[in-house]
Amino acid sequence: MISKKYAIEAWKESLRYILENGVEFQDEYRRTCREVFNLLIRIESQEDITKPIKILNEFKNWKYPPLEEISKVILSNKLAPDYAYSYGPRIFNFQKKIDQVNDFIIPLLKEKPSSRKATITLLDPVEDSNMVKRDIPGLVTIDFKLRQGKLNITAVIRSNDMFFGWPANIYQLFVLQDYVRKKLGCDAGKMDTFSISAHVFNDQKEYIDRVMNEF
């Protein structure tokens, strides 16, 4: 487990851990990776939650989605343009049948603050159990726990590019946590991500080294 106060500390430590302990393999798309299983990362404070994204944008080697777009992907109940899928519709309009947050999570925690049932799913077995479909959600489960007046959030991520993907994941979780906590009238608690496959790609190594040494 990696537990740090700030996002930048957790990000750098996770990258270091994977480089030092990961097993190298070639994935199904023929990219060479280093991977560890079941990496749990805890962030105590969301104060600098956007700092990893700001660092990625400094490299100028790619166009990272702006914060507005990342927020929209998690909060909108409509499919984001140019995306094969987006998280918002699966959270706020799952199978066009239920708003998992406003119709379940928020009412549940208002009525039963100590509940352990406040969990939503983003993986749709009907749509996603398809061997030829390339793009399915990496973020598969989000859990909310209201304890001692603070809303804690835990995400299970089946496949997590820790260099390029995790910074957006934690910002999306922050946006969702903030949305729910405001509806509940409580403070933000801890944020945990549990990455079943936490990996980095060998072609990212130059930039990972720069993150580790320059920031």
Buried (B, 14 or more C-beta within 10 A) or exposed (E): EBBBEBBBBBBBBBBBBBBEEBEEEEEEEEBEBBBBEEBBBBBBBBEBBBBBBBBBBEEEEEEBBEBEBBBBBBBBBEBBEEEEBBBBBBBBBBEEEBBBBBEBBBEBBEEEBEBEEBBBBBBBEEEBEEEEEEEBBBBBBBBBBBEEEEBBBBBBBBBBBBBBBBBBBBBBBBBBBBBBBEBBEBEBBBBBBBBBBBBBBEEBEEBBEEBEEEE
